[in-house]
Amino acid sequence: MKSDIEIARAAKPLPIAEVAGKLDIPAGALSLYGADKAKLTVEFLDGLDGRPDGKLILVTAISPTPAGEGKTTTTVGLGDALNRIGRKTAICIREPSLGPCFGMKGGAAGGGHAQVIPMEDINLHFTGDFHAITAAHNLLSAMIDNHIYWGNGLDIDPRRISWPRVVDMNDRALRQIVASLGGVANGFPREAGFEITVASEVMAILCLAKDRADLQQRLGSIVVAQRRDRSPVTCRDLKADGAMTVLLKDALRPNLVQTLEGSPAFIHGGPFGNIAHGCNSAIATRAALKLADYVVTEAGFGADLGAEKFFDIKCRNAGLKPEAAVIVATVRALKMNGGVKKDALGAENIEALKKGCANLGRHIENVRLFGVPAVVAINHFASDTDAEIETLKAYAAQMGVKAVVCRHWAEGGVGAEELAQEVVKIINGGGSQFAPLYPDGMPLFEKIETIARRIYRADEVLADKKVRDQLHAWEAEGHGRLPVCMAKTQYSFSTDPNLLGAPSHHSVPVREVRLSAGAGFVVVVCGEIMTMPGLPRVPAAQSIGIDERGDTVGLF
């Protein structure tokens, strides 16, 4: 069996101008990054205003497990299938982070015969967007310390600097550090730390900004610290927003690539779904909707995280109205949710599957809370038995949705044509009544409680007086209408990653809250979630290298 990278390397990609032509994008609207990658020009993007929108389809999933679900693979397969049945379709997904690629994932560009290419470039440096975000973020960090060093005219309290540094790598040793050691010439020593680039507010801003002017406005609104009187200090106060915009001016433009079957794919932005809002850029999605009749996009992790944030943050911010949702499930992952260990997933186990289906049922219910009709995509594995497939189909039918077996990993777009037909049927039925979960005017703590109770099925939210007082203070400063972005383990509806299935009646402890005034949301850090991951015991990086022909090996 060929690996993902071997399949990708054997492909014969179309010239990117030919791929663009499928969306009626002229060659002059492309800034080429070699023969197989391009960015759209600002002038072309500006000219799309006024065009009608296509139909937006969200791909989400059950709670992730080590067994794998295949959300990006399904997104790509569905896009290829829609094009195969004559629907003009574009795909919108996120750029992979180097952290997971060298950590656990080893790559994140789809899989099998449902991939985006050039796979190696996409998984590594791509067009440099993440490097630009890292540079812009750390420029602001440097300007904070530099301002203090040269007299601190803004009266910044060094103990209340909230802006960390970032690097796009899993490095637990950098979570908490002491900066400026080494004497007077190096500044004033203080505690500091790093987050992973995909958790940066700059990443969130890039993915939610409407255009370059909106980008600079949002960057300027970032709150980086407090003065000694507790008043906020912003990026604009430090006069860093202009230079940061310069660093990000090209990164703001969407990247166009293709699938193995030549379907147009916009890959742009990459915030994590467990610690950020987990969606590709609004500017890419909006452009795709103006260029295609159907747009397939994904949101990070399960529907309790990625889909909730897609609906409550991205759609609210960008004025998007999704017409349908696809919930990806695998027999293997549901059996793991039913208590089966990873090494025993190959054996048929109907009882464990039935037990684990409660996780799928919860995600179906959650998508319905937003008024969006759904279909279940059963991402097929060779070990799935007929009895298991029928059990899963019957459960979905009991929940009032259709479950479709998809073989896009092995067969490409043809293996997802039935799913594509069902999605078109749902859209043509006009059943979407999309609405966010909570109104803008609801108090911040009530927004947190609403998500915890209605999405996670928790009984209570535990937050001490300090957290509640901070939320009240932000409301008094005019931030009360912002949505909330829950930072929580992706593995469970609770904050305990070991509590699988569909737990209810649990508590959601809030450790801290963070204001992302530029991005336009309040981050709520729950349980033991980390904004700087660590590498696993055996990182994928140990298997990645270059062979004697000069080809990359080990990405998968």
C-alpha positions as CSV (number, residue, x, y, z in Angstrom):
1,M,0.0,0.0,0.0
2,K,1.4,3.4,-1.0
3,S,1.9,6.1,1.6
4,D,0.2,9.5,1.3
5,I,3.4,11.1,0.2
6,E,4.0,8.4,-2.4
7,I,0.5,8.9,-3.8
8,A,1.0,12.7,-3.9
9,R,4.4,12.5,-5.5
10,A,3.0,10.2,-8.3
11,A,0.3,12.8,-9.2
12,K,0.6,15.0,-12.3
13,P,-0.6,18.4,-11.2
14,L,-2.2,20.8,-13.5
15,P,-0.6,24.2,-14.0
16,I,-2.1,26.4,-11.3
17,A,-3.4,28.9,-13.9
18,E,-5.5,26.0,-15.4
19,V,-6.9,25.2,-11.9
20,A,-7.7,28.9,-11.4
21,G,-9.5,28.9,-14.7
22,K,-12.0,26.4,-13.3
23,L,-13.2,29.3,-11.1
24,D,-12.9,31.8,-13.9
25,I,-9.9,33.4,-12.2
26,P,-7.8,35.1,-14.9
27,A,-4.0,34.5,-14.9
28,G,-3.4,38.1,-14.1
29,A,-5.1,37.7,-10.8
30,L,-2.5,35.2,-9.6
31,S,0.9,35.8,-7.9
32,L,2.7,32.6,-8.7
33,Y,4.7,30.6,-6.1
34,G,6.2,28.2,-8.6
35,A,4.1,26.2,-11.0
36,D,1.7,24.7,-8.5
37,K,0.9,27.4,-5.9
38,A,-0.5,30.9,-6.2
39,K,-1.9,33.8,-4.2
40,L,-4.8,35.9,-5.4
41,T,-4.1,39.6,-5.9
42,V,-5.7,42.2,-3.7
43,E,-7.2,43.9,-6.8
44,F,-9.0,40.8,-7.9
45,L,-10.3,40.1,-4.3
46,D,-11.6,43.7,-4.2
47,G,-13.4,43.2,-7.5
48,L,-15.5,40.2,-6.1
49,D,-17.8,42.4,-4.1
50,G,-21.3,42.4,-5.3
51,R,-21.3,38.9,-6.8
52,P,-23.8,36.4,-5.5
53,D,-22.7,33.8,-3.0
54,G,-22.5,30.1,-3.6
55,K,-23.7,27.4,-1.1
56,L,-21.5,26.8,2.0
57,I,-21.0,23.3,3.4
58,L,-19.3,22.7,6.7
59,V,-17.4,19.4,7.4
60,T,-17.1,18.6,11.1
61,A,-16.7,15.4,13.0
62,I,-17.2,13.3,16.1
63,S,-14.7,13.7,19.0
64,P,-11.2,12.9,17.8
65,T,-9.5,9.7,18.9
66,P,-6.1,8.1,18.1
67,A,-8.1,5.8,15.7
68,G,-8.5,8.7,13.3
69,E,-11.6,10.3,11.7
70,G,-10.4,11.8,8.4
71,K,-12.1,15.2,8.4
72,T,-9.7,16.9,6.0
73,T,-9.7,13.8,3.8
74,T,-13.5,13.9,3.7
75,T,-13.5,17.6,2.9
76,V,-11.2,17.0,-0.1
77,G,-13.1,13.9,-1.2
78,L,-16.5,15.7,-1.0
79,G,-15.1,18.6,-3.0
80,D,-13.8,16.3,-5.7
81,A,-17.1,14.4,-5.7
82,L,-19.2,17.5,-6.1
83,N,-17.1,18.6,-9.1
84,R,-17.5,15.1,-10.6
85,I,-21.3,15.3,-10.5
86,G,-21.1,18.7,-12.3
87,R,-21.2,21.2,-9.4
88,K,-18.7,24.0,-9.6
89,T,-17.0,23.6,-6.3
90,A,-14.1,25.0,-4.3
91,I,-12.5,23.7,-1.1
92,C,-11.4,25.9,1.8
93,I,-9.2,24.4,4.5
94,R,-6.5,25.4,6.9
95,E,-2.7,25.4,6.6
96,P,-1.0,22.7,8.6
97,S,1.2,23.8,11.6
98,L,4.8,22.6,11.8
99,G,4.2,21.6,15.4
100,P,1.8,18.7,14.8
101,C,3.5,17.7,11.6
102,F,6.7,17.1,13.5
103,G,4.8,15.9,16.5
104,M,2.0,13.5,16.1
105,K,0.3,14.0,12.7
106,G,3.3,13.8,10.3
107,G,1.2,15.9,7.9
108,A,-2.3,17.4,7.5
109,A,-3.1,17.7,3.8
110,G,-5.8,15.0,3.6
111,G,-4.8,11.4,2.8
112,G,-4.8,8.5,0.3
113,H,-6.5,9.6,-2.9
114,A,-8.2,12.6,-1.3
115,Q,-5.3,15.0,-0.8
116,V,-4.3,18.5,-1.6
117,I,-1.0,19.0,-3.4
118,P,1.9,19.9,-3.4
119,M,1.7,17.8,-0.2
120,E,5.3,18.4,0.9
121,D,5.1,22.2,0.5
122,I,1.7,22.5,2.2
123,N,2.9,20.5,5.2
124,L,6.2,22.4,5.5
125,H,6.8,26.1,4.7
126,F,4.2,26.5,2.0
127,T,4.0,30.2,1.0
128,G,5.5,31.5,4.3
129,D,2.2,32.7,5.9
130,F,3.0,31.1,9.3
131,H,6.4,32.6,9.3
132,A,4.9,36.1,8.6
133,I,2.5,35.6,11.5
134,T,5.3,34.5,13.8
135,A,7.4,37.5,12.7
136,A,4.6,40.0,13.2
137,H,3.7,38.6,16.6
138,N,7.3,38.7,17.8
139,L,7.9,42.1,16.5
140,L,5.2,43.3,18.8
141,S,6.8,41.4,21.7
142,A,10.1,43.0,21.0
143,M,8.5,46.5,20.8
144,I,6.9,46.0,24.3
145,D,10.3,45.2,25.9
146,N,12.0,47.9,23.9
147,H,9.5,50.5,25.0
148,I,10.1,49.6,28.7
149,Y,13.9,49.7,28.2
150,W,13.8,53.2,26.7
151,G,12.0,54.8,29.6
152,N,8.5,53.3,29.6
153,G,6.6,56.4,28.5
154,L,3.3,54.4,28.6
155,D,3.9,53.4,32.2
156,I,3.5,49.7,31.3
157,D,3.5,47.5,34.4
158,P,6.1,44.7,33.6
159,R,4.2,42.4,35.9
160,R,1.0,42.7,33.8
161,I,2.3,42.1,30.2
162,S,-0.1,39.6,28.7
163,W,1.5,39.3,25.2
164,P,3.8,36.2,24.9
165,R,6.1,35.2,22.2
166,V,5.3,32.5,19.7
167,V,7.0,29.8,17.6
168,D,5.4,27.3,15.2
169,M,6.8,24.2,17.0
170,N,5.7,22.0,19.9
171,D,8.2,23.0,22.6
172,R,7.1,22.6,26.2
173,A,10.3,24.0,27.6
174,L,9.3,27.4,26.4
175,R,5.9,27.6,28.1
176,Q,7.3,29.6,30.9
177,I,10.6,31.4,30.8
178,V,12.5,34.3,32.3
179,A,13.4,37.0,29.7
180,S,16.0,39.8,29.7
181,L,18.6,38.0,31.9
182,G,22.3,39.0,31.6
183,G,22.6,42.5,32.9
184,V,21.5,46.1,32.3
185,A,22.0,46.1,28.6
186,N,19.5,43.4,28.1
187,G,16.5,45.1,29.8
188,F,14.5,44.3,32.9
189,P,14.2,40.6,33.8
190,R,10.6,39.4,33.9
191,E,8.6,36.2,33.6
192,A,7.5,35.5,30.0
193,G,6.6,32.5,27.8
194,F,5.8,31.2,24.4
195,E,2.7,29.9,22.7
196,I,2.5,28.0,19.4
197,T,2.0,30.3,16.4
198,V,-1.4,28.9,15.6
199,A,-2.6,30.0,19.0
200,S,-1.5,33.6,18.4
201,E,-4.1,36.4,18.3
202,V,-2.4,37.5,15.1
203,M,-3.3,34.2,13.5
204,A,-6.9,34.7,14.6
205,I,-6.9,38.3,13.3
206,L,-5.6,37.2,9.9
207,C,-8.3,34.6,9.7
208,L,-11.1,37.0,10.6
209,A,-10.0,40.2,8.9
210,K,-12.1,41.4,5.9
211,D,-9.3,43.3,4.1
212,R,-6.0,45.1,4.7
213,A,-7.6,48.1,6.5
214,D,-9.6,45.8,8.8
215,L,-6.4,43.8,9.5
216,Q,-4.5,46.9,10.7
217,Q,-7.5,48.1,12.7
218,R,-7.7,44.7,14.4
219,L,-3.9,44.5,15.0
220,G,-4.0,48.0,16.6
221,S,-6.7,46.9,19.0
222,I,-4.7,44.0,20.5
223,V,-4.4,44.5,24.3
224,V,-0.8,43.7,25.2
225,A,-0.5,44.8,28.9
226,Q,-1.8,47.0,31.6
227,R,-0.5,50.3,33.0
228,R,0.1,50.6,36.8
229,D,-3.4,52.1,37.0
230,R,-4.8,48.9,35.3
231,S,-5.8,50.7,32.1
232,P,-5.1,48.7,28.9
233,V,-2.1,49.2,26.6
234,T,-2.7,48.4,23.0
235,C,-0.6,47.6,20.0
236,R,-1.7,50.9,18.6
237,D,-0.3,52.7,21.6
238,L,3.1,51.2,20.8
239,K,2.8,52.2,17.1
240,A,3.4,48.6,16.0
241,D,0.3,48.0,14.0
242,G,1.7,49.6,10.8
243,A,4.8,47.5,10.7
244,M,2.9,44.3,11.6
245,T,0.5,45.0,8.7
246,V,3.5,45.3,6.3
247,L,4.8,41.9,7.5
248,L,1.3,40.4,6.9
249,K,0.3,42.1,3.7
250,D,1.1,39.0,1.5
251,A,0.0,36.5,4.1
252,L,-3.4,38.0,4.1
253,R,-4.0,36.9,0.5
254,P,-5.5,33.4,0.1
255,N,-3.4,30.6,-1.3
256,L,-4.7,28.5,-4.3
257,V,-3.6,24.9,-4.9
258,Q,-5.4,21.8,-6.1
259,T,-6.5,18.4,-5.1
260,L,-5.2,15.2,-6.7
261,E,-8.1,15.4,-9.1
262,G,-7.5,19.1,-10.0
263,S,-10.3,20.6,-7.9
264,P,-9.5,24.2,-6.8
265,A,-8.5,24.5,-3.1
266,F,-7.9,27.6,-1.0
267,I,-5.6,26.8,1.9
268,H,-5.3,29.8,4.2
269,G,-4.7,30.3,7.9
270,G,-4.6,27.6,10.5
271,P,-5.8,28.3,14.1
272,F,-6.2,25.2,16.3
273,G,-9.8,24.2,17.1
274,N,-9.1,23.4,20.7
275,I,-7.3,26.6,21.7
276,A,-8.5,29.0,19.0
277,H,-11.4,29.2,16.6
278,G,-10.2,26.4,14.3
279,C,-11.3,27.7,10.9
280,N,-9.6,28.8,7.7
281,S,-9.6,32.5,6.8
282,A,-12.9,34.4,6.3
283,I,-11.3,36.2,3.3
284,A,-10.6,32.8,1.6
285,T,-14.1,31.5,2.3
286,R,-15.8,34.7,1.2
287,A,-13.7,34.7,-2.1
288,A,-14.6,31.1,-2.7
289,L,-18.3,31.7,-2.2
290,K,-18.1,34.5,-4.9
291,L,-16.2,32.2,-7.3
292,A,-18.0,28.8,-6.9
293,D,-21.5,27.4,-6.7
294,Y,-20.6,25.2,-3.8
295,V,-17.8,25.7,-1.1
296,V,-16.7,22.9,1.2
297,T,-14.9,24.0,4.3
298,E,-13.9,22.3,7.6
299,A,-13.6,23.3,11.2
300,G,-11.2,21.9,13.8
301,F,-11.8,18.8,15.8
302,G,-15.4,17.7,16.7
303,A,-18.6,19.7,16.4
304,D,-18.4,20.7,20.1
305,L,-15.3,22.8,19.4
306,G,-14.7,23.5,15.7
307,A,-18.3,23.6,14.5
308,E,-19.5,25.6,17.5
309,K,-16.7,28.2,16.9
310,F,-17.3,28.2,13.2
311,F,-21.0,29.0,13.8
312,D,-20.6,31.4,16.7
313,I,-17.4,33.2,15.8
314,K,-16.6,32.9,12.1
315,C,-20.1,32.9,10.7
316,R,-21.2,35.7,13.0
317,N,-18.1,37.8,12.1
318,A,-18.2,37.2,8.4
319,G,-21.9,37.1,7.8
320,L,-21.8,33.5,6.5
321,K,-24.9,31.2,6.3
322,P,-24.1,27.5,6.0
323,E,-26.6,25.4,4.1
324,A,-25.5,21.9,5.3
325,A,-23.1,20.1,7.6
326,V,-21.3,16.8,7.1
327,I,-20.4,15.0,10.3
328,V,-17.5,12.6,9.7
329,A,-17.5,9.4,11.7
330,T,-15.6,6.1,11.6
331,V,-16.5,2.7,13.0
332,R,-13.1,2.5,14.6
333,A,-13.3,5.8,16.4
334,L,-16.8,5.1,17.7
335,K,-15.7,1.7,19.0
336,M,-12.9,3.5,20.8
337,N,-15.5,5.8,22.3
338,G,-17.3,2.6,23.3
339,G,-14.3,1.4,25.3
340,V,-12.2,-0.6,22.8
341,K,-8.4,-0.2,23.0
342,K,-6.6,0.9,19.8
343,D,-4.9,-2.4,19.3
344,A,-8.3,-4.2,19.3
345,L,-10.2,-2.0,16.9
346,G,-9.7,-4.4,13.9
347,A,-12.1,-7.0,15.4
348,E,-15.8,-6.7,15.0
349,N,-17.5,-5.4,18.2
350,I,-21.1,-4.4,17.7
351,E,-21.8,-3.7,21.4
352,A,-18.9,-1.3,21.7
353,L,-20.0,0.4,18.5
354,K,-23.5,0.9,19.8
355,K,-22.2,2.3,23.0
356,G,-19.8,4.7,21.2
357,C,-22.5,5.9,18.8
358,A,-23.7,8.1,21.7
359,N,-20.8,10.4,20.8
360,L,-22.1,10.7,17.2
361,G,-25.6,11.3,18.5
362,R,-24.4,14.2,20.7
363,H,-22.7,15.8,17.7
364,I,-25.8,15.4,15.5
365,E,-27.8,17.1,18.2
366,N,-25.3,19.9,18.6
367,V,-25.3,20.8,14.8
368,R,-29.1,20.9,14.9
369,L,-29.0,23.5,17.7
370,F,-27.7,25.9,15.0
371,G,-30.5,25.1,12.6
372,V,-28.2,23.4,10.0
373,P,-29.3,20.1,8.4
374,A,-26.7,17.4,8.6
375,V,-25.6,14.1,6.9
376,V,-23.2,11.6,8.5
377,A,-20.2,10.5,6.3
378,I,-18.9,7.1,7.3
379,N,-15.2,7.3,6.4
380,H,-14.6,3.7,5.5
381,F,-11.7,1.6,6.7
382,A,-10.9,-1.9,5.3
383,S,-11.5,-3.5,8.8
384,D,-15.1,-2.3,8.9
385,T,-17.6,-5.2,8.7
386,D,-21.0,-5.1,7.0
387,A,-22.7,-5.6,10.4
388,E,-20.9,-2.6,11.8
389,I,-21.7,-0.4,8.9
390,E,-25.4,-1.4,9.1
391,T,-25.4,-0.7,12.8
392,L,-24.0,2.7,12.3
393,K,-26.5,3.5,9.5
394,A,-29.4,2.3,11.7
395,Y,-28.3,4.5,14.6
396,A,-28.0,7.6,12.3
397,A,-31.5,6.9,10.9
398,Q,-32.8,6.6,14.5
399,M,-31.3,10.2,15.0
400,G,-33.2,11.4,11.9
401,V,-30.2,11.7,9.5
402,K,-28.8,9.7,6.7
403,A,-25.4,8.0,7.0
404,V,-23.4,7.5,3.8
405,V,-20.4,5.2,3.4
406,C,-17.5,7.0,1.8
407,R,-14.4,5.5,0.2
408,H,-12.7,8.6,-1.0
409,W,-9.4,7.6,0.7
410,A,-9.1,4.6,-1.5
411,E,-11.0,5.8,-4.6
412,G,-10.8,9.5,-4.7
413,G,-13.9,11.6,-5.6
414,V,-15.8,8.7,-7.1
415,G,-15.9,7.1,-3.6
416,A,-17.8,10.1,-2.2
417,E,-20.3,10.7,-5.0
418,E,-23.2,9.3,-2.9
419,L,-22.3,11.8,-0.2
420,A,-22.1,14.6,-2.7
421,Q,-25.6,13.7,-4.0
422,E,-27.0,13.7,-0.5
423,V,-25.5,17.1,0.3
424,V,-27.0,18.6,-2.9
425,K,-30.3,17.1,-2.0
426,I,-30.2,18.7,1.5
427,I,-29.2,22.1,0.1
428,N,-31.9,21.9,-2.6
429,G,-34.4,21.1,0.2
430,G,-33.7,24.6,1.7
431,G,-33.9,23.3,5.2
432,S,-31.2,25.5,6.8
433,Q,-32.4,27.9,9.4
434,F,-28.9,28.9,10.7
435,A,-28.6,31.0,13.8
436,P,-25.8,31.4,16.4
437,L,-26.3,29.7,19.7
438,Y,-26.5,32.9,21.7
439,P,-27.2,36.6,21.0
440,D,-24.5,39.3,21.0
441,G,-26.0,41.1,24.0
442,M,-25.9,38.2,26.4
443,P,-23.4,38.7,29.3
444,L,-20.0,37.0,28.8
445,F,-20.4,34.5,31.6
446,E,-23.9,33.6,30.4
447,K,-22.4,32.9,27.0
448,I,-19.9,30.5,28.6
449,E,-22.6,28.8,30.6
450,T,-24.8,28.5,27.4
451,I,-22.0,26.6,25.6
452,A,-21.2,24.5,28.6
453,R,-24.8,23.5,29.3
454,R,-26.1,23.1,25.7
455,I,-23.1,21.9,23.8
456,Y,-21.1,20.1,26.5
457,R,-24.1,19.0,28.6
458,A,-22.4,20.2,31.8
459,D,-24.4,21.0,34.9
460,E,-22.2,24.0,35.9
461,V,-19.3,26.3,35.1
462,L,-16.8,26.7,37.9
463,A,-15.1,30.1,37.9
464,D,-13.6,32.0,40.8
465,K,-14.3,35.6,41.7
466,K,-11.2,36.8,39.8
467,V,-12.5,35.4,36.5
468,R,-16.0,36.8,37.0
469,D,-14.6,40.2,38.0
470,Q,-12.4,40.2,34.9
471,L,-15.4,39.5,32.6
472,H,-17.4,42.2,34.3
473,A,-14.5,44.6,33.8
474,W,-14.3,43.8,30.1
475,E,-18.1,44.4,29.7
476,A,-17.7,47.8,31.4
477,E,-14.9,48.6,28.8
478,G,-17.3,47.8,25.9
479,H,-16.3,44.2,25.1
480,G,-19.5,42.5,26.4
481,R,-20.9,41.9,22.9
482,L,-17.9,39.7,21.9
483,P,-18.4,35.9,21.4
484,V,-16.5,33.5,23.5
485,C,-13.8,31.1,22.3
486,M,-13.6,28.0,24.5
487,A,-10.1,26.5,24.9
488,K,-10.7,22.9,26.0
489,T,-9.5,19.4,25.4
490,Q,-10.7,18.1,22.0
491,Y,-11.0,14.5,23.2
492,S,-14.1,14.8,25.4
493,F,-17.3,16.9,25.8
494,S,-15.9,17.4,29.3
495,T,-12.6,18.9,30.3
496,D,-11.3,15.4,31.2
497,P,-9.7,14.0,28.0
498,N,-10.2,10.4,29.3
499,L,-14.0,10.8,29.6
500,L,-15.0,9.5,26.2
501,G,-18.4,8.9,24.7
502,A,-21.2,11.4,25.6
503,P,-20.7,12.4,29.3
504,S,-23.3,14.6,31.0
505,H,-23.8,16.3,34.4
506,H,-20.1,17.2,34.7
507,S,-18.5,20.6,35.6
508,V,-16.5,22.9,33.4
509,P,-13.7,24.6,35.4
510,V,-12.5,27.9,33.9
511,R,-8.8,28.5,34.7
512,E,-8.5,31.9,33.2
513,V,-10.0,34.2,30.6
514,R,-8.1,36.3,28.0
515,L,-9.3,39.2,25.9
516,S,-8.6,39.0,22.2
517,A,-9.9,42.5,21.4
518,G,-8.3,42.5,17.9
519,A,-9.6,39.1,16.9
520,G,-13.0,40.0,18.4
521,F,-13.6,37.3,21.0
522,V,-12.8,36.3,24.6
523,V,-10.8,33.2,25.1
524,V,-12.0,30.9,28.0
525,V,-9.2,28.5,29.1
526,C,-10.8,25.4,30.7
527,G,-9.2,22.6,32.6
528,E,-5.6,21.7,31.8
529,I,-5.5,22.8,28.1
530,M,-2.2,24.1,26.9
531,T,-1.6,26.9,24.4
532,M,1.9,25.4,23.8
533,P,1.8,21.7,23.1
534,G,4.7,19.3,23.8
535,L,6.1,16.6,21.5
536,P,5.0,13.0,22.1
537,R,7.5,10.3,23.4
538,V,8.2,9.3,19.8
539,P,7.7,12.4,17.6
540,A,7.0,12.1,13.9
541,A,10.1,14.2,13.3
542,Q,12.2,11.1,14.1
543,S,10.9,9.5,10.9
544,I,11.1,12.5,8.6
545,G,14.1,13.1,6.4
546,I,15.5,13.2,2.8
547,D,16.4,10.1,0.9
548,E,19.3,9.6,-1.6
549,R,17.2,11.0,-4.4
550,G,16.6,14.2,-2.5
551,D,13.0,13.4,-1.8
552,T,11.3,14.1,1.5
553,V,10.3,10.9,3.4
554,G,8.3,10.4,6.6
555,L,5.4,12.8,6.0
556,F,2.2,10.8,6.0
